[in-house]
């Protein structure tokens, strides 16, 4: 069994060490290293992550806050230079607690424990399915799709349902997310938000605007109407936008 891992730490050097250690362990695969705790939280909530190496002292979201929001979606090994958080972290069912600087033998012991636990919990393989009768097709397996995102506002981490988003406006140092009921301001750039949102449901139509396709009320020349807001279509984004619109037969 290969464990898919992510490493979350606001110190690049700490991430380098975790990445190096993971590369030496045959049953570990590092799928993401990031200094952005909110990005990591979204990955965990989307599923498919087995193990998270999580720093505690981070500026936007502490490791303890991360654990409480994630609600046990993966296994966690905390990495920190501060031992006073050990008791609280074990109350949140973390797998292990590594004090920096982390020695490789201690790292290996921690990940081996997680690996053994997951092997024991691995379900027995189901019996092979009977052959299909000619002419009858089995139903396709539906892939689970994340239907929300987390963003950091001034005082909290806020969960936003994707279906509630009308459009997003980029300003100088922050972006505004306009939903059916409110405007949410977050310190994040448009490129990062564009990468976070599911393609095909959201599209960037201007350097300052991302829209939800299903919230479009009308399109007139180079202007889109959404909830009484007129949004311009930038020349750079025009061809891709209308190609997507044509594909959806709007």
C-alpha positions in Angstrom: 0.0 0.0 0.0 1.3 3.4 -1.0 0.3 6.3 1.2 -0.4 9.6 -0.6 1.0 12.4 1.5 1.0 16.2 1.7 3.4 18.4 3.7 2.2 21.7 5.1 4.6 24.1 6.7 5.3 27.9 6.3 9.0 27.2 6.3 10.5 26.1 2.9 13.5 24.4 4.6 11.1 22.3 6.8 9.3 21.3 3.6 12.6 20.4 1.9 13.4 18.0 4.8 10.0 16.3 4.7 10.2 15.9 1.0 13.7 14.4 1.3 12.6 12.0 4.0 9.5 10.9 2.1 11.6 10.2 -1.0 13.6 7.6 1.0 10.5 5.6 2.1 9.1 3.2 -0.5 5.5 3.2 0.8 5.2 7.0 0.8 4.3 9.3 -2.2 4.4 13.1 -1.8 1.6 14.5 -3.9 1.8 18.1 -2.6 4.1 20.4 -0.5 2.7 23.7 0.3 3.1 26.7 2.6 -0.6 27.5 2.3 -2.6 25.8 5.0 -6.0 26.7 3.4 -4.9 25.1 0.1 -3.9 21.9 2.0 -7.2 21.9 3.9 -9.1 21.9 0.6 -7.0 19.0 -0.7 -7.8 17.0 2.4 -11.5 17.8 2.3 -11.6 16.7 -1.4 -10.4 13.3 -0.4 -7.6 11.0 -1.6 -5.0 12.1 0.9 -3.8 9.4 3.3 -1.3 11.2 5.5 -0.6 14.9 6.3 2.6 16.2 7.7 1.3 19.3 9.5 3.2 22.2 11.1 1.4 23.7 14.1 2.6 27.3 14.1 1.4 28.8 10.8 0.2 32.4 10.2 -3.2 31.9 8.4 -4.4 28.7 10.1 -2.7 26.8 12.9 -2.3 23.1 12.9 -4.7 22.7 15.7 -7.4 24.8 13.8 -6.6 22.7 10.7 -7.3 19.4 12.6 -10.6 20.7 14.0 -11.9 21.8 10.6 -10.7 18.7 8.7 -12.5 16.4 11.2 -10.3 13.3 10.7 -10.3 13.2 6.9 -6.8 11.7 6.9 -4.0 10.6 9.2 -1.9 13.4 10.7 1.7 13.6 11.9 2.4 17.0 13.5 5.8 18.6 13.0 6.8 21.5 15.3 9.5 23.0 17.4 7.1 23.4 20.4 6.3 20.5 22.7 3.5 22.3 24.6 1.0 21.3 22.0 1.5 17.6 22.3 -1.4 16.9 24.8 -4.0 18.9 22.8 -3.0 17.3 19.5 -3.4 13.8 20.9 -6.9 14.7 22.0 -7.5 15.3 18.3 -6.4 11.8 17.4 -3.2 12.6 15.6 -1.0 9.6 14.6 2.3 11.0 16.0 4.0 14.2 17.0 7.5 15.0 15.7 9.7 17.7 17.3 12.0 19.7 15.1 14.7 19.1 14.1 13.4 15.8 13.0 15.7 12.8 12.8 15.1 10.4 9.9 14.8 7.3 12.2 12.1 9.0 14.3 10.4 10.1 11.1 10.4 6.5 9.7 9.1 5.1 13.0 6.1 7.5 12.8 5.2 6.8 9.2 5.7 3.0 9.6 3.1 3.1 12.4 0.6 4.9 10.1 1.3 2.4 7.3 0.8 -0.6 9.5 -2.5 0.8 10.9 -3.8 1.4 7.4 -2.7 -2.1 6.2 -4.7 -3.6 9.1 -7.8 -1.5 8.2 -7.6 -2.2 4.5 -10.8 -4.0 3.4 -10.6 -7.5 1.9 -10.8 -7.4 -1.9 -14.3 -8.1 -3.1 -15.0 -11.2 -5.2 -14.7 -10.6 -9.0 -17.9 -9.4 -10.6 -19.8 -11.8 -12.8 -19.2 -11.3 -16.6 -21.6 -8.8 -18.2 -24.3 -10.1 -20.4 -23.8 -8.9 -24.0 -25.7 -5.7 -24.7 -26.0 -4.7 -21.0 -23.6 -2.0 -19.8 -22.8 -1.5 -16.2 -23.4 2.0 -14.8 -20.3 4.2 -14.7 -18.7 4.9 -11.3 -19.4 8.5 -10.4 -16.4 10.5 -9.2 -16.9 12.4 -6.0 -16.8 16.2 -6.7 -15.9 18.8 -4.1 -18.8 21.2 -3.8 -17.3 23.8 -1.5 -14.2 25.8 -0.8 -12.6 27.4 2.3 -11.3 31.0 2.2 -9.7 33.1 4.9 -11.5 36.3 5.8 -10.4 38.9 8.3 -11.5 37.0 11.4 -12.2 33.4 10.4 -11.9 30.6 7.9 -15.2 30.5 5.9 -16.7 27.6 4.0 -18.5 28.6 0.8 -20.7 26.3 -1.2 -19.8 26.5 -4.9 -23.4 26.6 -6.0 -23.9 29.9 -4.0 -21.1 31.7 -5.9 -22.3 34.2 -8.6 -19.0 35.8 -9.6 -15.6 36.8 -8.2 -14.1 40.2 -8.6 -10.3 40.7 -8.3 -9.1 44.0 -6.7 -5.6 45.2 -6.0 -4.7 43.2 -2.9 -7.7 41.0 -2.4 -10.7 39.4 -4.1 -14.4 39.7 -3.5 -16.6 36.6 -3.8 -20.2 37.5 -4.5 -22.7 34.9 -3.4 -26.5 34.7 -3.5 -26.6 36.3 0.0 -23.3 38.1 0.7 -20.0 39.5 -0.4 -16.9 37.8 1.1 -13.5 39.4 1.0 -10.4 37.4 1.1 -6.6 38.0 0.7 -6.0 35.7 -2.3 -5.1 36.3 -5.9 -7.2 35.6 -9.0 -4.9 33.0 -10.4 -5.0 30.9 -7.3 -8.8 31.2 -7.1 -9.1 30.2 -10.8 -7.0 27.1 -10.1 -9.1 26.2 -7.1 -12.5 26.4 -8.8 -13.7 23.5 -11.0 -13.2 24.1 -14.7 -16.3 23.9 -16.7 -18.4 25.4 -14.0 -16.4 28.6 -13.5 -14.4 30.5 -16.1 -12.3 33.7 -16.0 -13.8 36.2 -18.5 -11.6 39.2 -17.6 -8.4 39.9 -15.7 -10.7 41.1 -12.8 -13.6 38.6 -13.1 -14.4 34.9 -12.7 -18.0 33.9 -13.2 -20.2 30.9 -12.5 -21.5 29.7 -15.9 -24.9 28.6 -14.6 -25.6 32.0 -13.1 -25.4 33.9 -16.4 -28.7 35.7 -17.1 -27.8 37.1 -20.5 -24.8 37.9 -22.8 -24.9 41.0 -25.0 -21.9 41.6 -27.2 -19.0 41.8 -24.8 -21.0 42.0 -21.6 -22.4 39.4 -19.2 -25.3 40.0 -16.9 -25.4 38.2 -13.6 -27.7 39.2 -10.7 -28.0 42.8 -12.2 -24.2 43.1 -12.4 -22.7 43.8 -15.8 -19.4 42.0 -16.3 -17.1 42.8 -19.2 -15.5 40.1 -21.4 -11.8 40.8 -21.9 -10.2 40.4 -25.3 -7.7 37.8 -23.9 -10.5 35.6 -22.6 -13.2 36.1 -25.3 -12.4 33.1 -27.6 -12.2 30.5 -24.7 -15.4 31.9 -23.1 -17.5 31.7 -26.3 -16.1 28.3 -27.1 -17.2 27.0 -23.7 -20.6 28.7 -24.1 -21.1 27.0 -27.5 -20.2 23.6 -26.0 -22.9 24.0 -23.4 -25.5 25.0 -26.0 -26.5 28.2 -24.2 
